[in-house]
Amino acid sequence: MFHSISNSNTRRFVAGGLVAMSMLFGLQAHAQNSTMNVVPFETLQFSPKEPGSPQIAPVMGDPEKGSSSIVMKMGRGDFPLHTHTANYQLVVVKGTMKHWGPNSTKEKAKPIEPGGHWYQPAGEVHGDACISDECVWFIHFDGKRDFALAKDSPERINKQETTRVQAFETLKFSKKEPGNPQIAPVRGDPEKEASSIVMKMGRGAFPLHTHTADYQLVVVKGTMKHWGANQTQAQAVSMTPGSYWYQPAQEVHGDSCESDECVWYITFKGPRDFALANVSK
């Protein structure tokens, strides 16, 4: 647990975190655009717990080399103003967090509960904080993950985009219909392009189906299941908040919500579609 990170601690955190991720990359099972990869939260291999540092569990890609997805957790504390050279998207899974840009402060920033999302463009100065005893989040970088204190950051070149924070309670979900999930896009247009979406629904299952785009999903609330063509819903493992799966395009699979309500964050590599599979299970 910590309240702030000093400059020396920040540098140690960055160096130590990157080394830990390198070690984890050799241990953690990673999907590489080939087949379904299901990772229950309990099986994630987090970096060792160290005071003042978040614990890191890569689930897709190598954070030191290119785009990657990571589940992270830490106790109460905040990061000083800093930048990254890659854009990223983040969804809160557990706890309460804050995120603020160059024209705001931690005190002014609004709390972000599970299901809340933010987009952070590369090069823009920002700060983050966990204001509860523990926070868990899923983060996707579209390039190599790095960290530079604001005072050491180069002048930002692309100023067309800025930090966008969307609290869960402000998300605009589609109308509730029996048998269908409610959808709230948070980045991009799901009908036309790669997009990120927060979705929710009650207890129920999707039959075996396919999509024409790869996707990544993290469970935010409830218990879910995900299975392939050679499995059944009964055989699939239970996926609690913080669990992750990667689903490649065109591979047959099924999904279900096993609790009264499920909330999940999903990012598609292309337009979102749905086709029933010609397989009976």
N, C-alpha and C positions, 0 to 999 in steps of 0.2 A: 504494500500500500504506500501511496505517496501523495503529496500535495502539489508538487511541481518538480520539474526536472532541470537541474542546473546545466550550464553549457557543457561541462566536462562529462556529466552523467549522460547528457544527450548524445554526445559523440560516442561514449562507451556503449550506449543502448543501440545506436545504429550499427557500429562495428560488430558487437556481439550478436545482434539480431540477424545480420546478414550471414554470419558464420553459422549460427544455429539453423537458419533456413537452408544453407548449403548441406549441412549434415542431415537435416530432415528430408531433403529432396532425395537423398540416397535411400531413405528408409520408408517414406510414405508411398503408398500406391497412388500413382497419378494416371489419369486418363490422358491419352494422347490422340484424340480424334479418331479412335478406332473402335472402341466398344463401350458399352455401358459401364459406369463405375459408381458404385453405391458405397458411401462412407458414413456409417452411423456416428453420431457425435462422440459416443463413448470410445470409439476406436481411433479417433484422431490422435496423431502423435505430436503433441505440443512441445515446443522448446522448453528447457528447464525454467522453473520459476526463479526469477531474480528480482530483488527490490528495485523499483523504479523502471522496470521493463515489462512490456506486454509479452505474453506467450504466443507463439506463432505456429500455425499448422498449415502449410501449403497443401492445396488439394488439386491444383491444376497448374501446370507450367512451372518454370524455374524463375523465381522472383529476381535472381541475380542476372538473368540473361535477357528476359523479355516479358511479354504479358503473362499475368498469373492471377490466380484466385487463391485467397487465403482466409482461413477462419482464425480470428485472434481473440484473446481474452486478457483482461487485466483488472486490477482493483481500482479503487478510487484514486484519481489523480488527473493531471492535465499535461499536455504537450505545449511548449512555447511556440510562438509564431514561427512557421517554417514553410518550405515549398517542396514540391516533387517535380521531376522532369517529365512525368507521365500523368495523364488524366486518370482519375479513378472514380468508381462508384462504390458506395457503402450502404449496407442495410443493417440496422440494429436488430440483434436477435434476443439479447437479454440485458436487463439493467436500463439505466437512463444515461444518455450521453448528451453532449453539446458540441456544436460545430459553428465556427464563426469566421468571417472573412476579414479583409484588411480594414474595413470601415466599422467594425463592431468589436465587442469585447466578450469575454466569458460571462460577465455579469449580465450583459444585455441579451445574450443568446438564449433562445427558448429550449427547454428540455425536449429531448427526442427519445420517445419510448420505442419498444420493439415494433418493427414494421415500418418505422420511420426511415427515410432514405435521404442521402445527399450525394450530389455530383460535385467533384472538385477538379476544375481544369488545371492543367499543368502550369507551373510557374506562378500561380497566384498564392500570395501569402495567406495563411489560415492557421487556426488553432483548433484543438480538439480536447475533449475532457470526458472522463467517466465520473459521474457524480453519484454513483451508487456503490455498494460494497463490491459488486462484480459486474463487469460488462462483457458481453460477447458480441462480436460483429463479423460480418462477411464482407470482404472487400475485393474488388477486381480492378487491377491496374492494366491499362492498355499498352504498357511498356515496362521497362526495367524499373524495379522499385528502388528508390533512393530517398535521401532526406538531407535537407540543408536548412540551417537556421536562417531566419529572415534576413539578418544582417549580412549573411554570406551569400545570399541569393542574387543571381544576375537579374537585370531589368527584364521584366516580362515582355515578350514580343507580341503574342496573340492576346489581345484584350477584348475580343468579341464575345467571349463567354465569361461567366463569373460563377462563383459558388451558388448552388441552388439546394436549399434545404426543404424537405417535405415531411412534416410530422405525420404520423399515421392517421391522426384524426382529421387531417386536412386533405387526405387522398380522396379523389373522386372516383368511386367505384361504380361499375355498371349496375343496372337494375337487377334486383334479386329475382331469380327465376328457378323453379324447382328443377333439380338435376344439373344445373349449370353453375360454374364458379362465377364469382363477381371479380371483375378485372379493373385495375387502376394502373394505367401506364405511367411510368415515372421518367422514362427516357426513350425518345424515339416513337415512331408510329408503328404499332405491331402489324398493321395491315400492309405496310409498304417497305419496311426496312428492319434492320437489326434494332432490337428494343429491349428494355428492361421493364418488368411488370410486377406489381404486388397483387397477389390473388388471394381470395378467401372463399370458403364454402363449408357447408356442414357435412355430416357423415355421408359417405357415398364413394363409389368407385367409377373410374373410367375404363371402358373395355379396351382390349388390346388395339393399339393404333400406332401411327407413325406421324412424323413431321418432316418437312423438307429442309429444316434448319437444325443444326446442333443447338443444344441448350444446356445451361447450368442452373441448378435449383438448390436453394437452402431453405430448410424448414424454420419458420419463425414462431409458430404457435401450433399446439396440438400434436397428434401422432399421425404420421403418414406411412405409406408403403409404396415401393416401386419395384417392379419385376419385369423380367424379359419373357420372350416367347416360350422358353423352356421351363418356366416356373409358373406357379399359381399365386394368387393373392395370399392364400393360407401359408405358402412356403416363404414368402417375402419377409424380410426382417423389419421390425418396427423402427421408425425414424422420428426421433424426438427433436425439439428445437436445437439448431446448430448442426444438424445432420445435412449432408450434401450428396447430390448425385449429378453426374454428367451423363447426358443422353445424346449419342451421335445421331445425325440425320438418317432417316429411313429405317432405323432399327426398330423392330416391333417391341412394344412395351405397354405396361398398364400402370395405373396409379390409383391410390385411394386415400381418403381421409378416414381415419379410424376413430376419431373423437367427435364430440359435438360441434366443434369448429376447428378448422385448420387455416393458417395463414402462411403463405410462402412467397419468396422472392425468386423470380425466374428471369434469366437473361437469354434471349434468343440471338443467334448469330445472323439470322436473316428474318424475313417476314414470318409471322406466326400463322400456322395452318394446322389442320387436323384431318387425318384420313383413317377410317376403320381398317384394321388389318384382315387379310384373308386367312386367318388362323383361328381355330376354335380351341378354347382351353376351358 
